[in-house]
Amino acid sequence: SYFFWTFGVHESGFFGAVDVDSGKSVLFPPRLHPDYAIWDGKIHPESWFKDVYEVDEVHFNDPDTINETLRNLGAKQLLLLRAENTDSGNVLEPADFKGKNEFPFDTEMLYPIMGNLRVFKSDKELEVMRYSCKVASEAHKAAMKAVKPGLYEYQLESIFRHVSYYDGGCRHLAYTCIAASGINCATLHYGHENAPNNERIMNGDLCLLDMGCECECYASDVTTTFPSSGKFSEKQKVIYNAVLQANREVIKAAKPGVRWTEMHLLAERVLLTHLKAAGILKGDVEEMLNARIGAVFMPHGLGHLLGLDVHDCGGYLGDALPRPKEPGLKSLRTTRTLQERMVITVEPGCYFIDVLLNAALADPVKNKYFDTERLKEFKGFGGVRIEDDIVIWAKGNEILNDVPRTVEEIEAFMRK
């Protein structure tokens, strides 16, 4: 994604260089074997890549090409990108080519600079992301409209894929689709190979669809939760409205200068207040917040930066605080202070996950906050997540996606 961000190149196997003093750009495409034209079509000349990618020079990458070109450009030092994903720990190793060691090189300088630049989206990037989110919204609405008891979860995924590509021209998904129903809604990353969206949707189930598409490699990431029957039960309304208010309060409060960690705690505070009002929890909300009861119901982080990567880079660059160690907070994908032009997801959730609830009930510090009899009424409930993609602006945040959100909006939309 760093290479695409820098050069806009879709094909694989390229090298690229930019003179940081002059801004001069050079691409080194692979020299393809003539047989390539038989199987994959026309082999383009260097001039084609120069015109399409709007760089200053293009040279096919023969054995000594990069070394010789860099010398001709007067390179004194090479700045090579080495980047680490702060979520997975995966490392993007520096480029390796013949003659690299003939130059002094640095592998530390580029990552914090490039990673931080990617956090703040340009007008053109935002234009593409608006379209990606628009397509994802229409695909979500198509799945919401089509759902009925008896369908399989994967059929909702199929509808999303079809609408994204057929109607929106977005060929690729941004990540593995989560199309959960019923108790599966409590599995945060449902949809993987051991739970491949293959359960039958039952009458009365909630459906939780976390799905996004890509436009020009820029991701959308939207989650909707709605009833398979078209009408929420009273218990479903309680949990859904708790999550919706958490979502709305964060979007309203997330302003430039506010630290994302505080937004996570705000979401927890809203959820705990609703769960107390519903009789599931008891006691002082601030005490529950400090006891990390919020993490029992929302073990994941509130959201993440969004861009070329669905979990975009830069979350722990800039003024980010060290990753917290407390439950829930330790799952935050950024602790930065919000600034204009950041694109970030707001995705509070409330889940009834047996392993977390059982551990909390067995903990004398935590179990005093639970009304166990009322909690039993929600056993097997599953969960709710509501996810919006927003741009941070001083004048008020922009929600990039557009799907029915309130109980009334969803029920009215599903009746049409």
N, C-alpha and C positions, 0 to 999 in steps of 0.2 A: 504493500500500500504506500510506502514511502516513495518507491520508484514511480508509481502512477501519479502520486501527488506532485512530484517534481517535474515529470516529463509528459504525463498523460498517455503513456505507451500501454497498449493493451496486450501486445505480443510478449511472449516469454523469451528469455535468453539474451536480453539486451544489457549492455553496460552504458553508463552515462556519466558525463562530467560537466561541471559548471565552474568557470573561473570566478571566484568570489570577488575579485577586484573589478573586473570588467563586466561580469554578468554573461559572458559568452558561453554558449551551451553546445555540447557535442554529444551525439549519440553513436553507439557502436553496435549496430544490429549484427546478428550471426550471419555468416555467409552460408546460404543453404545449398545443399547438393542439388544438381539439376533435376534429379528424379522427383524432388519435392513438387515440381510443377505438374507432374502426372497425377498426384494424389490430392494435393491441396490447392492447386491453382497457380496463378501467375506469381513469379518471383519478382519482387519490386526492386528497382534500382535505388541507389543511394539518394538520388534526387527526389524520389517519391516520399521517403521518410522525412527528408528535410522540409518538404512542402506541407505534409500532413501534420507533423509534430512541431513545426515552426521553430526549429532549432537553427543554430548558425552553421554547424558542420555535421556531416554524417560520414562515417568511415566504416566499412565492413570490418568485423573483428577477426582479422587474420592474426597469426601468432604474435607478431611484434607491433601490431597497429596501435594499441593503447599506449604502450611505452613510447613509441616514436611520436605519436600525436601530442602527448603530454610534454615531451621535451620541446617539440616545435612551438608549443604554447608558452614555453618558458616557466613551467611549473617548478616552484622551489620547495613546496611541501604539499602533501596530499592529506586532505581531510576525509577520512573514510567513515561511513556511517556504521556504527555498531549500536543496536537498540535492543532493549529488554522489555518484554511485555510484563507489566507490573501485576497482572492477574495470574497468568499461567507460568511466568518465569522463563518462557521461551526466549531465546536470544537470536536476533538477526545478526549473523556474523558479517564482518567487513568484506567487501569485494576482494576477490583474489584473482590476479592476472599475472602473466609473464612480465617480469621486470619491475614488479611493485616494490621489491626491496631495494631497488636502486635509488628510491626517493625516500627522504625522511617523511614519516606519516604519523598522523594522530587519529586515534579511534574514539576519543572521549568528547571532543568539542561539538560535533554535529548533532548528536541525539537530543540534548536538552534544548538546543535552538530550534531544530526542525520539529521536534515533538511539540514544543510550545506553540510554534507558528500554526500547526495543524489544529490546535484547539479553537482558534478564532476564525470563523468562516467568512469568506469574502462574499460579496453580493452574488457573484456567479455561482459559488458553491451553494448558497442558500436557495437560489433559483432551482437548482437541480434537486436539492433536498425537499423543497416544497412539492415538486412533482412526484418524487418517490413516495412521500407521505400521502399525497392525494391518491395515488394508485393503490397503496396499501389500504387506505380508508375505504375505497370503493370495493375492494376485494373482501374486506372484513364485513361490510354491509351486505354483500352478496351471500356470504356464509350465514350471517345472522338471519337473513330473509329465508334461506333455504332449509334451515334446521327443522327437524321434526323427530319425535321419538321413533326409534327403530333404525335410523341411519347409523352408520359407523363413523367414528371420529375422523378417520382418514378421508371420508367423503367431504368433510368440511375443509380439510387441508387441500384436497383436490380442487375444490371450488376456488379457494384463495389462489392457488397456483395458476389456474386457468384464467381467472379475471386479471391477475397481475400481468400475465403475458399476452393473452388474446386481446384484452381491452386496453391495457396500459403499455404494452411493448417492453415490459420489464422481464427479461428472460430469467434472471437469477434471483434466488431468494437471499436474504441477508444472513440467514442462520436457519438451523433446523426448526421446522414448524412444531409448535406445541399446540395440539388440538385435544384438550382434555375435557372430560365430562365426569360429573358425579364426584366420587371420592378421589378420582385421578387429579382433580383440580388442586389437591394438596401436595402433589409432586411437583416441585418447583421447576425442574427441567424435564418434565414429561415429554415424550416424543422421541427419545433416544432409542437405540437399537434393541434394548430390552423392554421397552414400553412404547412401541411404534404407532401410537394413535390408532389402535386396532380394537378398542372396546365398542360395544353397541351403546348408543345413547338412549337412556331410559326416560320415560315420562317423569317430569318433575326434576330432572337433573339440571344443575347449572352447567353451562359450557364455558370454558376458559380458553380463548384462542390468543396465543402470543405468537404473532407472525409478522414478518416484514419482507419487503422486496428491495432490490437494488436498481437504481438508475445511474448509469455511468459510474458504477462502482460505489455510489453513495447510498448508505443504508437508511431504511425506515425501520422502526421497531415499535409496534402498536399492540396493545393487549385490550381485548374486550371480554366482558363476562356477561352472560345473558341466559335466561331460562329456556330450556328446550321446548317447553310448552307454550312459550310466548307470554307467560304471566309469572311474576315472582311470587313465591310464598312469603308469609309474614317473616319467617326466620331469615329467608334469603334477603328480604328488604333490609332487615336490621344490619346484617353484615355488609351488604352492598353499599348502603348509605354511609356506613362508617368509613369504608375505603374511599368512596367518592368525596366525602368531605375532606379527608386527609389529602387527597389529590388536589382538590380545589384550593385548600388553604395553603399548600406548598406553592402552587403556581402563582398565587397572589402575593406570597411573601418572598419569593425567590428573586431578589433584586441585586443589581451590582453592589458589591461590598458585603454581601451576606455569605457566611461560610456554609458550605453544603452539609457539613456535619450537623449544624443547627436545624437545617431543613429536615434531615432524617429524624431528629428528636421531635420536631414539630409534628411530623406524620405519626410517630408513635404516640405522642400525647393525645392527638385527636382520636386515634384508634382506642386507646385505653379509656378515654372518657366515654365513648360509645359503648364499649364492652361493659363498663361499670353500669351505665344506664340500662343496659339490657339484662343486668343481673348475673352476668357471667363472672364478673370480677367485683371485688369489694375493697374498700380502703381508699387511702389517699392516692390520687393519680401521680403526684410528684414522687411519692415513695415508690410506687410501682415502676415509674420510669427509672429511678436509681437502682432498683432491684433487677432491672433488665427484663421485666415481664413483657415489655413490648416485643422483645426478640423471640419470645415463645410463639407469638402469633405472626410476626414478620421477621424471619431469620435472615432475610437477604437485605442488601443495601437498597436505599431509596431509588437510585438510578445511576446512570453512567453517561459519560460523554458519548456523542454519536457523530459519525462521519463516514470516512472510507471504511473504517472498521466499525462493526456494530458496537463493540466495546472499544471506543476510540482511544487513541493514545493521549498521554499528557495528564492523566488523572493524578499522578503523584509528582508532577513537575511544578515549576513556579513556586507559589507560596504554600503548597500543600503541607499539611501536618503529617507526621508519621502515621502509618496505618494504626488505627485503634486496636486494642486487644479485647474489648468487651464484646459479649454476644450481640449479634446484629450489627453493631458498629464496625466490627472487624471485617465485615463483608462489603463495606463501602468501597466503591471503585474510584472514588476521588474524595479528597478532603479540602479541596481548593476553595478559595473565595470566588464567588461568581463574578463574572465580568461580561460586558456586552459582547455579543457575537458568539458566545458559547452556545452550542446546541447540546441539550442534556435531556435525558428521559426522566419523567416523574412517574414512578410505578409502585406506589404503596400497595400492600396486599395484606390480607388477613386469612390465615390458614389454620385448620385444625389437624395438626400433624401429631399422630399418636406418640411417637418417640420423644418429641419435645414436651408435650403435655404430661406424659408419664414421668419424665424427669423432673418437671416443675412441681408436680404433685408430691413427689418423693423428697423434695427439698424443703426443709422446715422454714427456710427464709422466704420461700416463694409460695408455698401452698396456702398460706394464710390469706392470700389475696384472691383465691378462687372459691366460687360457690360450686362445689362439686356436683350437686344435684342438678343445678341449671346447666352446667357444662355438659352433663350426660345427654341433654336434649340435642346437643350439636354434634354428637359422635357420628362420624361418617359424613359430616357436612361437606367436606372438601375444602374449598377456599375461593377467594375472590381476589383478582388483581385488576387494576385499572392503570393503563400506561399511555401517557401522552408524550410526544416529542415537542420540546419547546425551544425557542430562541430567547436568550436573555437580552432584554432591552431596558434601558432606563425609563422609557416612556410607558412600559408595560409589556409583559412577555407575550410572545406570539406562539400560539399552538399550531403546529404544522399539520396535524391530522384533523379529520372532521368526521366523527362517528357519533351516533346517539349515545348519550352518557347517563342522563337521569333515568330512574325507574320508569317514569311516565313517558319519556322520549323513546326508550327501548320498546316498551309494550305497544306504544302507538305505531312505531315503525314496523314491528313484527305483525301487527294486525292488517297492514295495508295489503 
